[in-house]
Amino acid sequence: MPNITAPDGTRLAYHVIGKDDGESDPLVVLPGGPMRASRYLGDLGGLAERRRLVLLDLRGTGDSEVPADPASYRCDRQVEDVEALRLHLGLERMDLLAHSAGGSLATLYAARYPERVARLALVTVIPWVIGEPATAEDRLEAAQLRAEEPWFADAFPALTAWLAGEGEPDWDLLSAFFYGRWDAAARAHDAAAEEESNDEAGERFHDPAAFDPPALRGALERLTAPVLVLAGELDGGPTPALARRLATVFPNAESVVQPGAGHYPWLDDPEWFAGRIGVFFGTVASRE
């Protein structure tokens, strides 16, 4: 298993998926969760057929070591882990894709190292970094789009209870709202989440002390790299409107909405997802 050593000595593993065409640098991928092992990303809907992917297991997840200091799980403390990976790969600038909570880390990295980012794709990312979390109203509005689904009548009361803070969330019912298609593949993907996630790390990841929205906005003014902010049409966190607000903090950004997609858009329509991301990063399909 290839690995690097973070500045604090923690060993971090990464996974390489896809063929090296000898011409393109790899696409570095940061997982969400927060703090879920990168294997939940799979091959990102076939994107690995278009571009070699380097998927980082964040500290304390997957095949990476648990750090000596649990405080280092905080999002801003992991920026130097990403920079250590770039240096290890020998990239002057890197293409970077981040999913969900990984987008907070990617955005902080872009603010600290704007000259090291070639292109940045943020996939279904809630803009915690600028102090705009998904609201209960966001999630309820998105949920109503699923009213004709056969599971909706049982799941919607569980969603309202969760958003109201009434007891422990019933994820057996709630998880359907995170997928555009609540089919066997989505159920299997969701079932793996508990084993793949570091809950302690996840609780520390989005510590409010990690973020300074005014300073971040100022720092991002130096980012010249193109940015793609992708939202799922049916996702409640972020909704397409919230994703568009995230796009406004970057000088050179576009926002797109994947039709019929939830929080894991590569599962809902792999061809659409891999095609749109591939176009952004300038890749071409290798399928015969």
PyMOL commands that set and color helices and strands:
alter all, ss='L'
color gray80, all
select helices_A, chain A and resi 38-41+47-49+70-73+75-89+102-112+114-116+128-130+136-146+152-163+171-178+184-191+193-196+199-205+208-210+213-220+240-247+265-268+270-280
alter helices_A, ss='H'
color red, helices_A
select strands_A, chain A and resi 3-5+11-17+27-30+53-56+94-99+117-123+227-232+253-258
alter strands_A, ss='S'
color yellow, strands_A
deselect
rebuild
show_as cartoon
